[in-house]
């Protein structure tokens, strides 16, 4: 097996793992800030950012190597998959400038504005992370069952 084939086979699962890790870190970061553990919140949220960045790098690499993979199912399952995928993709694009804004405000210690923007950004980031795992499962685990 050559490197391109190997990476094409391995990266989808690795990328889903990064999405799952991001969602977990986001949840823990939320709990930390609610418990007023500011340093833990900072560490967890920066770790979620790194995990999401690693996902993006892996996703772009996988796309460059193997291209897109159409969902083979039909009917309601396909409709659900496409609605989930499109909402995931749109919100992932929206998320990038929101993350930049939240990070900028935290770095400049403007925590009142940071908190306001984070209340918008966190649920979108969580949605993108969780739906990334669901999209992976549907495309790489459910779709082969439906195609059989």
Order of alpha helices (4+ residues) and beta strands (2+ residues): alpha-alpha-alpha-alpha-alpha
